[in-house]
Amino acid sequence: MALTFHNSLTRRREDFVPILAGKIGLYTCGPTVYNFAHIGNFRAYVFEDLLRRSLEHCGYEVNHVMNLTDVDDKTIRDSREAGMELGAFTGQYKESFFEDVDTLRIRRAHTYPAATEHIKEMIELIQKLFDAGVAYQADDGSVYFSIGRWPAYGQLLKIDPDQMRAGARVSNDEYGKESVADFALWKAWTEADGNVGWDSPWGKGRPGWHIECSAMSGKYLGAHFDIHCGGMDNLFPHHEDEIAQSEAANGCKFVNYWLHCAHLIVDGEKMSKSVGNFYTLRDLGARGYTGRELRWVLLGTHYRQQLNFSFKACEDARVSLQRLDTFKERVQEAAKQGDCGVEAAIEATRTASAAFTTALEDDLNISAALAALFDLVRDMNRAMDKGELGGIGAQSVLDALDRMDGVLDVLTPDKSDSVPDEVLALAAERLAARKAKDFARADEIRDRLQADGWEIEDTPEGPRVKRV
């Protein structure tokens, strides 16, 4: 089956054909580092991680670039309110972002360009837009892109040209669909900017948000590359403006495939601080949920479907992951035994692996991919129940799990899931009590561990401790 994606640009399913055989340029919109990223942000980042890992699983070499927006309206406003220099203010949130990325097991991009480090490239790109006749400087000193001079504007949103208000200007970095108007490329310095500003041919100022991504993607991936991603909230105006300024400046198609993920809601409602359902990873970690559990929740809904986050979903994730952990442990034990059921196991893993890959090739059909994994779990559990899996056969199952986990990255417990030494000591004491036929003491220890969130499973190889 060919690798296919739903292209937001054409609004249809398309076979994926890279510009260079076997190699892919991937650009994903990263965080604006004025606060901690929230789970809605990470819904997009986990989707993009699934995309990259799926491409690599299918044999492609991916060059992944994700920007860091460290200068815009919000970073300047909040850094001044905090009484901090812009670099120090955004630096703390850059650091927290990478901590969260690691917590969610998101594979780090190859390049993380920061906007403040690429002002030169932005100025050069704006000059190209002047040369192309689509940029102009307004009376206030700011530079704008003229949508009236670029008839191709509106490719992503499918805007009716009659709805565009050429000559009307929008200076804010973010604005709604009703504000289809000339957008800022370079913002003239004002007192509200404080000490944030750079010299340019058009006077002291700073870049508009949209020009940042065009300049940085062009530097690291070229004027024309394969895939650009983000959330649906990025589609307009951000991505629309990226297309216009990039294609007007460079005279070629900007991106071949645009992929956008749907919004995340919480218990059926839009996430909002005023409603009290606004969560960062730190908030959820304080409630006892691990990065692996949260990754499972964010991963399990198809990227173009709205994801409804809930604490029940987190609890369900814990149960599913414990089931997988138990299965993997059983197979590891079976692999230590003599060869058994080798041909059946190899055939089962071949079937599951093929179904897993086919699902990913089908516009990242994560539900079908997980179904392939759980079909393998079911079939091999049945084989082990009958004593029909061991040795090389069991190892083939472990190898298949490793290949799948190269995409999912959920089959190894977090360090926080490891069993503390004091819990292991109690489990050993319980075993000794059982051997001494002191069942009252054994039951007392079992109940104590249960109350603390630990369960003891008695196996032929000895007691196995896991979280309840």
N, C-alpha and C positions, 0 to 999 in steps of 0.2 A: 504494500500500500504506500502511496506517495504521502509525504508529509504535507499536511494542509492546515491553513489558518483562515479564520474569518478576518478579512482585511477591512479595517474601519474606513479606509480611503475609498474602496469600491463598494463596501457593504455587502460583500458576498464571499463565499468560501473559495479559496484559491489554492492551487498546488504551489508549494514553496520552491522557488528556484533561486539559489544564491547568485550574487553578482560574480563572485569568484568560486569556482568549484571547490567544495569542501571547507570553505571559510566563510564566516559570518561576522559582520559588524553589527553590534547590538548596543543601542543607546537607551538608557532608562532614566526617567526624571527622578532625581533624588530629593532629599529633604531640604526644606528651608529651615536653617538651623537657628531658630529663635526660641525654641522650646523643645521639650521631649516629644519625640514622634509618638503617635497614638496607634491603636490597633487598626484603625482605618487606613493609615499610611502603610502599615505593615501587611495589610491584605494585598496591596499592590506589590510590595517588595517580595513577598513570598510567591506570588504568581510569577513575577519576573524571574525568581530563582528557579521555579519549576520549569519555566520556558528554557532558560539557559541550560539547566541540567538535562532536559529532554533533548535539546539539540546536541549536546555532547554525548548523550547516550546513543543517539542515532549516528554518531561518527563525525560530527562537524567540529571544526576548530573555531571557537567563539572568542572574539575580542569584545569584551564587555566594558562599557564606559558608563558611569553614573555620576552626574554632577552634584555638587553641593552648593546650594544657593546661600551665600554668606553675605550678600548685600542686596537689599530690596527695601520696600517701604516698612515691612514688619521688623526686620532685623535692626534697622536704624532707629525706629520708634522705641522698641523695647530695650535696646542697649542704652539709649539716652535715659529712659525711665529708670533703668537699673544703675545709672551712674557709672557705666563701664565703657572702656574703649571697644569699638566694634569687634576687633579681632579676638580680644579676651572673652567677650560675651558669646560670640558664636563658637569659639573654640571649645567651651565647656559642653555645648550641645553636639558638636561634631564627635567629641569623645564618647558621649552617652549613646549617640546613634550607633557607633561601631560596637559598643558593648551589647546593644540590643540586637544588632545583626548577628553577632556571635551566639547570643542566647537562642535565637531562632534558627541557628544553623544555616543561615543564608550564606551562600558562597560569595566571598568578597569579589567585587568587580576588579578588573585588571587596572583600571584607572579611575580615580576620584578627583576630577578637576574642580577646584574651587573658583567661584566667579571672580573674587578679588585678585586672583593670580593670573587672570586672563583679560585684563582691561585692554591691553595692547591689541589683542586679536579682535576684540569687540569694536574698537575704534576703526581698525582696518576694514572690518565688515561693513560698518556704517558708511565709511567713505565709498565703498563699492556701490552702496545703495544710492548715494548722491550721484555717482557716475552713471548709474542706470536710470536716473531721473525719477526715482520713486520716493526719495527722502527730501525733506525740506526743514528749514529752521524757522520756528515760529517766533512771534514777537517777544515771548518770554525767555527766549534763548534755548529752549528745549528742541530736540530734533524728533520729527515724526515720520512714520511710514504712511504714504498716501495710498489708501485703498482705491481711490478713484483712478489712479494711474496704473493700477495692477488688476486687470480684468479677471485674472485667474483666482482672485481672492474668494475664499469660501468653499474650498474643495472638500474639507472634512465635514463641515456642518451643513453643506449643501444649501448655502444662503442664496436667497433670491436677490440678484443685484439691485433690484428696485428698493429693497429694504435697507441697503447700505447708505449711510449718511456721509458721503465724501465731503471732507472739509471740516466736519465735526471732529473734535479731538477728545481722547481719553488719556489722561496722564497717569491714572492709578495702574499699578502692576496687575491687579486682578479686577475683573469687571464682568457683568452679566451679559447674556445673549442680546439683551435689548440695547447694548452699547456697541453696536457694530459701527466702528468709526476709526479714524486714524489713530494709531497707537504709538506710544513713546518708544523711541530707540535710545535716546540720550536725554537725561533729565538735567536741566540747568540747576546749579547749586542754589539752595535756599537756606535760610537760617535754621530751618527744621532739620537739616542734614548735619548740623554741627561741624565736626572736623572730618566728615566723610566726603571725599571728593577727589577727582583726578583731573588733570589738565587734558584738554582735547582741542582740536581745531575749532570747536564750536563754543569754547569757554569751559570753565571749571564745572564739573558735574559728575554724574554717575550713570551707569547703563540702566536701561529698562530691563525688566525681568526677561522678556522674551528673547532679546538679542543674546543673552548669556548662553542659552542652550545651542543656538545656531552656531555661535563662534566656537564653543568648546567641542561640539560634535564634529564640526568641520576640521578642527585641528587634529583630533585623534582618530577619526574614522573616514575623513575625506568628505568632499562635497556631496557625494552620492553613496549611501550605504543601505544595508538590508532591512533592519528592523528597528522601529522606535516604539517604546511602550510607555504606559502610564495609566493612571486611573481615568475614569470617564470625566471627572472634573477637570482634567488637563486638556481634554479634546478641544474645548473652546473656552477662552481665547488662546491659551498658550500654544497648543500644537498648531492651530490654524495660523497663528502669527509666525511661528517658526517656519512653516512651509512657505509662506509668502516672502519673508525676508531672505530665506536661504535660496529659493529658486530665482528670485529677482536679482540677487547679488551674483550667483554663480552660473546662471544660464543653463541649469540642468535639473533633472528631477532630484528631489531631496532624499526621499525614503521610499522604498518599494512596498513595505508592509508595515501597517500601523495596527498595533494590538492594544486594546483598552479593557481594563477590568471594571466590573460593576461595583457599586458602592457596598460598603459594610453598614449594616444597621444593628442595633442592640435591642434584643427582645421586641422586635417588630417596630422600633422607633428609631428615628434619626439620632445619631450620637450627638450629645450636647452637654456642656458643662452645667447649663441651667437645669437640665432634666436630671442630672446626677448619674448619667450612664456613659460618661466620658472616661476611657481607661487608657493608661499607658502600660507598657510591659511591667514597669515597676509596681503599679497598682495591682496588677494581676499576680505578680510574684509574691506580693505581700499577703495575698489571699491563699497562697500555697500551691499555685499552678506553676508547672515547670515550662521551660522553653519548648521542650519536645511536645508537651500536651497542647500548647498554644499553636505550635507549628501545625500539628495535626488538624486542629480546628480551622485554621486559616487556609490550609491546603485542600481540604476535602470537598469544597464546593467549586464547581466549574467557574473559571474566571469571568465568564460573561453573564453569570447568574448572581443576583444579589445574595450576599452572605449575611445570614441572621445569626449574630453572635449571642451566646447566652452561657450562663454558668452551667446549665444542664449539658450543653454541648461540650464544655470542658470536662465534666464528670464522665460523659460518654467516651470522650477521647482517652481518659485514664483507663477505662475498662478495656477499650479496644487495644490499647498499647500493652496492657498487662497480658491480654490474650496472646498477642504476638510475642511478647517476651517469653511466656511459658512455652509456646510452640518452639521458638528458637532454642531454648534450653533443652527441650526434649530431643530435638534433632541433633544438637551437639552431643548429647549423651549417646544417642543411637550411632553417631559417627564413630564412637570409640569401640563399638561392637564389631562382630564379624560381618562380612558382606552379606547383604540380604536385600532382595527386591530391587536389584540394581537396574535392570532394564525398565521396570515399571516406573521407578523414580526418575530416571533420565527422560523417559517419554513425558512424564507429568511436568517436569521442569521445563522441557522444551516447549510444551503446549502453553504453559503459564507465561513463560518469558515472551513467546511470540504474541500472545494476547495482550500482555502488558505494553510491549512496544507499539503494537498496532493501535492501542488506545491512545497513547501519547501522540502518535502521528496524526490522529483524528482531532486536530485543534485542541490538544491537551485534554482529552477526555479522561479526567482524573477518576471519575466514578467507575468507568470500565477498567481502568488500570488497577484500582484498589480491589475491584471484584476479581480480577485475575490473581492478585496476591492471596485473597481469602479463599479462592477456589483451591489453590495449592495447599494452603493451611488445612482446609477441610480434608482433602484427599490424603495428605500425608499423615494427618492425625489418625485417620482411619487405618492407614497402613501400619502405623506404630501400635495402635490398639491391638492389631492382629499379630504383632511381632514380625511384620513383613518389611521392615526398613532398617538397614544398618550398613556400616562401613562406607564403601564407595557410593552407594545409593544415597545415604544420608548426606554425604559430603556434596553430592551434586545438588541437593536441595539447599544446603548452606551457600553454595556458590551462586545459585539463582537468587537467593535472598540478598546477597551482597550486591548483585547487579541491580536489582530493583531499588535497593537502598541507596545506590549511587544517585538516584533521582529523588527518592522520598526523604532520605536521611532521618528516619524515625525509629529504626530497629535497634539502636543502641541507647540504653538508658542514660539520662543526664547524670552528672556526678552527684547532683542533689538526690537522685533516686537510689544511690548506693546505700547499702545497709550499714548503719553505724556500728562501731566495735561493741558498744554496750548492748546493742540489740543482739548481735551475734553471740555475745557472752551469755545472754539470757537464753538464747536458743540452745546453746551447748548445755547449759544447766538443766534445761527442760529435758533434753535427751538423756542426760545422766539420771535424772529423777525417774524417767520412764523405765530405764534399764534396771533401776533399783526398786521398781514397782511402787514408787512413791507417786501414785497417780494424782493425789490431791495437790501436791506441790507442782507437778507438771501442768495440771489444769489451771492452777493459780498463775503460773508464768504465762501460759497461753492467753488467759483473759487479760492479763496486764499488757501484754504486747498488742492484743486486739484493741484495747482501749487507746493505746498510743498510735494506732494506725498501721500495725504490722500483723501479717498473717503467716502462720507456719504451716507449710504443706509437707506432710511426711511422704517421702519417696523411698524406693529401694536403695538409693544412693545416700540416704540420710535426709535430715530436715532441710527444706528450702524456705528462706524467708523472703517475703515480698510485701509491698505496700497493699493495704486493703483497698 
